Amino acid sequence: MSEQSYANYVDLERGLVSRDIFFREDIYREELEKLFPRVWQFIGHESQVPNPGDFFVSRMGEESVILCRGEDRQIRVFLNSCRHRGMKVALYDEGNTRMFTCPYHAWSYSLDGKLTGVPMYDAIYAGRMDKSDWGLVQPAQVTNYKGTIWANWDPEAPDFLTYLGDAKNHLDLALDSRDGREGGSEVIGGITKWIIPCNWKLPAENFMGDTYHNPSHRSVDMIGIGPSARADVKGRRDNELAKAHHVWISFPQGHGVHSAIMPEDEEYVESFKDNPEVEAYFRRCFEERRKRLGDQSRLRPFVGTVFPNTSFHGNQPRSIFVWHPHGPAKIEVWRFFLVDRDAPPEVKDFLRRYYMRYSGPAGMTEQDDMENWNYATAASRGTIARRYPYNYQQSSGASRIDQPMPGRVSEQVSEENPRMLYHRWRDYMEGRDWDVLLGKNDPHFQEAK
């Protein structure tokens, strides 16, 4: 497709997005070629592979990859595909192994990805093939950021922190310990996985802070499923942010977040009322966080998306989730639930139960979201409907640069974040260089301060 054709699909200035990008097979195939091989993608968490030989099978785009801890305790990522005929060398979702062996022709690989075993090697391959050239394929770059593992296929891509930019300050709110220490999170329990008939971009934009869709959750809010539900606190979560100043922030790299700033005279808001021990734990965390971070402790997490398809809930329910594409109208959702590694067992168990009430295909809140995205994807296919673009004009022109914090900031409900997501999506689809993809010299982020 030409550069002009993608400009017709995404009109940032007028806030219009074509329905075609949510269902067309040819556009989806170009995403797999032009977007997913260049972006940083979330693979998993180091806590999922604590011991040598531990592995967890993840995904990058449509492709299966292995997260593995080697005998040297180094964490590596491999394409889950034998170099001989492509069969998966790890058939289970997770486990522990001394080597990866292809069940087709029994080529075997060590935990550092080297090809070590080839049946009948001396008789049929010696002198023709050098085993050192045929190890498992590894991404060009892999990084461990506060326990989370990210990978990228593009050797020319910037390092992860450059790619993340100022969105780092908001992702940290999900990854750091509740008492303000850096890092310290772990994944609790198994990974919740389910398939939804929708395009991956719809949930990605939703978790950039689509507060406008709250009417969808009215029934859940009336019933109350939060951590203080038995104490008669209605809604999906506790009211910790009732006095907060909310901000919606887009970043030049395509990321977007919805965070909150607490008042200067902030006082602890009692939460987790259904369990006195859990409530006392989070009260201590609040006090220690304020002592440790001072004024910086006023920034609180809500939701966000790291471009293109990794999102997070910063607190209730604290989690990372990935919208894995299965086609233009199908995704597989993975939710990784986070807790502090050193939290007491009763806190972890309490949170685990709350997370299940909220999230997943049986979670009361998630069911509302799934229905919205399913119908929206289906509505993109209609012969007549396709003639009319979607409207992304909400709060257009109502944001400022770097006020009160880095990024393009809106202080009212806004669609600025998805506008920037699709603007950057268009740049990837047009094959732009990394200066453009990182938003350098982007006039959208160059207003007078």
SVG drawing of the C-alpha trace seen along z (x, -y; Angstrom):
<svg xmlns="http://www.w3.org/2000/svg" viewBox="-27 -29 60 72">
<polyline fill="none" stroke="black" stroke-width="0.4" points="0.0,0.0 1.2,-3.5 1.9,-6.1 -1.2,-8.1 -3.5,-5.2 -2.7,-4.9 -3.0,-8.6 -6.6,-8.1 -7.2,-5.6 -6.1,-7.7 -6.8,-11.5 -5.3,-12.9 -6.2,-16.5 -9.9,-15.7 -10.0,-12.9 -11.3,-10.3 -10.3,-6.6 -11.5,-4.3 -13.3,-1.1 -11.3,0.8 -8.3,1.1 -10.3,3.2 -11.3,6.0 -9.4,6.1 -7.2,9.2 -4.6,7.4 -4.1,4.6 -3.7,7.2 -1.1,9.1 0.8,5.8 0.7,5.3 2.5,8.6 5.1,7.6 5.6,3.9 4.6,3.3 5.1,6.4 8.6,7.2 9.8,3.7 8.1,2.9 9.1,4.0 6.8,6.8 6.0,8.0 7.1,11.7 6.6,12.5 8.0,12.0 11.2,13.3 9.2,14.8 7.7,17.3 11.1,18.9 12.8,18.7 15.1,21.8 17.5,23.1 15.6,25.0 12.3,23.3 10.5,22.1 7.3,20.3 5.9,20.3 4.8,16.8 4.1,15.0 5.3,12.2 2.6,11.3 1.3,14.6 4.6,16.4 5.3,18.7 8.4,17.9 10.0,19.5 11.1,17.6 13.8,19.7 16.3,19.5 19.5,21.2 22.0,23.1 23.9,19.9 20.7,18.3 20.5,16.0 17.0,15.4 16.7,15.8 14.0,15.8 13.8,18.2 11.5,18.6 9.6,21.8 10.5,23.4 13.0,26.1 15.5,25.0 15.0,28.3 11.2,28.3 9.7,25.7 8.0,28.0 7.6,26.5 10.4,27.6 8.3,26.7 4.8,28.1 3.7,27.3 2.8,23.8 5.4,24.0 7.7,26.4 11.3,27.4 13.6,29.1 17.3,29.9 17.0,29.3 14.4,28.6 13.9,31.5 11.8,31.4 9.3,34.3 9.4,34.5 13.0,35.4 14.6,35.1 16.9,32.2 17.7,31.0 18.8,27.7 20.5,26.7 19.1,24.0 21.2,21.4 19.7,22.2 22.6,24.1 21.9,27.1 23.5,30.0 21.9,33.1 21.1,34.2 20.3,37.9 22.7,39.6 24.8,36.4 28.1,38.2 26.5,40.2 24.3,37.7 25.4,34.1 29.1,34.1 31.0,31.9 27.8,30.4 26.3,28.6 27.9,26.8 25.7,27.2 26.9,23.9 25.0,22.1 21.7,23.7 20.7,22.8 17.3,21.6 16.4,18.1 16.7,15.3 15.2,11.8 17.7,9.0 17.2,7.5 15.9,8.7 15.7,6.7 14.7,7.3 12.9,4.2 12.0,4.5 11.3,8.2 9.3,7.8 10.9,9.3 10.5,7.5 11.9,8.5 12.3,7.0 13.2,8.5 14.7,5.3 18.4,4.8 18.1,1.2 15.4,0.5 16.2,-1.8 16.7,-0.3 13.6,0.4 13.8,-2.7 14.2,-5.0 11.2,-3.3 9.2,-3.6 10.1,-7.3 8.2,-9.2 5.5,-6.5 8.1,-4.8 6.9,-6.8 3.4,-5.4 4.3,-1.8 6.5,-1.9 3.4,-2.5 2.3,1.0 5.7,2.7 7.1,1.1 6.3,2.3 3.3,0.8 5.5,-0.9 7.5,-2.8 10.5,-0.5 11.6,0.0 10.5,3.3 9.6,6.1 6.5,7.5 5.8,11.1 3.2,12.9 0.7,14.7 -1.0,17.9 -1.5,19.0 -2.0,16.8 -5.7,16.2 -6.1,16.7 -9.2,16.4 -10.2,15.7 -12.3,12.7 -13.7,12.1 -12.4,8.6 -9.5,6.6 -6.5,6.2 -6.5,2.4 -9.9,1.9 -8.8,3.1 -5.4,1.5 -7.1,-1.9 -9.6,-1.2 -6.9,-0.7 -5.3,-4.0 -8.0,-5.5 -11.4,-5.3 -13.3,-6.6 -16.2,-7.5 -17.3,-3.9 -18.1,-3.7 -21.9,-3.3 -21.1,0.2 -20.1,1.2 -23.2,-0.2 -24.5,3.1 -21.2,4.1 -20.9,0.7 -24.4,1.1 -23.7,4.5 -20.2,4.0 -17.4,6.5 -14.4,4.6 -12.1,5.3 -14.5,3.7 -17.7,5.0 -18.8,6.7 -18.3,3.4 -21.0,2.0 -18.6,0.1 -20.2,0.2 -18.3,0.5 -15.5,2.4 -12.8,1.1 -12.3,-1.0 -12.7,-4.8 -9.0,-5.6 -9.0,-8.1 -12.2,-9.9 -10.3,-13.2 -7.7,-12.7 -7.1,-14.9 -7.2,-12.7 -4.9,-13.1 -4.9,-11.4 -1.5,-11.5 -0.2,-10.5 3.5,-10.1 5.4,-10.5 6.2,-6.8 2.4,-6.0 1.9,-5.0 -1.0,-6.4 -2.0,-6.3 -4.7,-7.5 -3.2,-8.3 -4.2,-10.3 -2.6,-13.0 -3.6,-13.1 -4.1,-16.3 -1.1,-17.9 -2.8,-17.3 -3.5,-13.7 -4.7,-11.4 -5.0,-7.7 -8.3,-6.4 -9.4,-3.3 -9.5,-0.4 -9.6,3.4 -12.1,3.2 -13.2,6.8 -10.1,8.1 -8.6,6.1 -5.1,7.7 -5.0,6.8 -6.3,3.3 -3.5,2.8 -0.9,4.0 -1.9,1.5 -2.2,-1.3 1.5,-0.6 2.4,-0.6 0.8,-4.0 2.7,-5.5 6.0,-4.0 5.5,-5.1 4.9,-8.7 8.0,-8.7 10.1,-7.2 8.9,-9.2 7.6,-12.5 5.7,-14.6 6.2,-12.0 4.0,-9.6 1.0,-11.7 1.1,-10.2 -1.2,-7.1 -1.8,-4.5 -5.0,-3.7 -4.6,-2.2 -2.3,-2.5 -1.1,-0.9 2.5,-0.5 2.4,-0.7 1.1,1.3 -0.6,4.2 0.5,4.4 -1.7,2.8 -1.7,2.6 -3.9,1.9 -1.8,0.1 -3.6,1.1 -7.1,2.7 -6.8,5.2 -3.0,4.8 -2.0,6.6 -0.4,6.7 -2.3,7.9 -1.4,8.5 -3.8,8.5 -2.2,11.2 -3.5,11.1 -5.0,14.2 -6.3,12.4 -8.0,9.2 -11.1,10.2 -9.7,12.5 -7.4,12.0 -6.1,14.1 -6.0,12.1 -3.4,12.9 -3.6,11.4 -0.6,11.5 -1.7,10.6 0.9,8.9 1.5,8.7 4.4,7.6 6.8,10.5 7.2,10.1 3.6,9.5 2.1,11.7 0.3,14.9 -3.1,13.6 -2.7,10.5 -1.8,12.5 -4.7,14.9 -7.1,12.0 -5.9,10.2 -6.1,13.5 -9.8,13.9 -10.5,10.3 -8.7,10.5 -10.8,13.4 -14.1,11.6 -13.0,8.7 -11.1,10.1 -11.1,12.8 -14.0,14.4 -15.9,15.0 -15.0,11.7 -17.9,9.4 -16.2,6.3 -14.3,8.0 -17.6,9.5 -18.9,6.0 -15.7,5.0 -15.7,8.1 -19.3,7.5 -18.4,3.9 -15.3,4.9 -17.0,7.9 -19.9,5.7 -17.5,2.9 -15.4,5.3 -18.5,6.8 -19.8,3.3 -16.6,2.5 -17.4,5.1 -20.7,3.8 -20.8,2.7 -22.7,-0.5 -21.0,-1.0 -17.6,-1.0 -18.4,-4.2 -18.5,-6.1 -15.4,-6.5 -15.3,-6.3 -15.3,-9.6 -12.2,-10.2 -12.8,-14.0 -13.4,-13.9 -11.6,-16.8 -9.7,-17.7 -7.5,-20.7 -8.0,-20.5 -4.6,-19.1 -1.2,-20.8 2.4,-19.8 4.3,-18.7 1.7,-20.2 1.5,-19.2 3.9,-16.3 5.7,-15.1 3.6,-14.2 0.5,-15.7 -1.8,-16.0 -5.5,-16.3 -7.3,-17.1 -10.7,-16.0 -12.1,-12.8 -10.3,-12.6 -9.6,-10.6 -6.2,-12.2 -4.5,-8.9 -6.1,-6.7 -5.6,-9.5 -1.9,-9.3 -1.9,-5.5 -3.4,-5.5 -1.1,-8.3 1.9,-6.2 0.3,-3.0 0.1,-4.8 3.9,-5.6 4.8,-2.0 2.6,-0.9 4.3,-3.4 7.7,-2.0 9.0,-5.3 12.4,-5.5 13.0,-5.4 13.2,-9.1 9.7,-9.4 8.5,-6.3 9.9,-7.8 8.1,-11.1 11.2,-13.2 10.4,-16.6 6.7,-15.6 4.8,-19.0 2.1,-17.4 4.6,-17.4 6.4,-20.7 4.0,-23.4 5.4,-26.3 5.7,-25.4"/>
</svg>
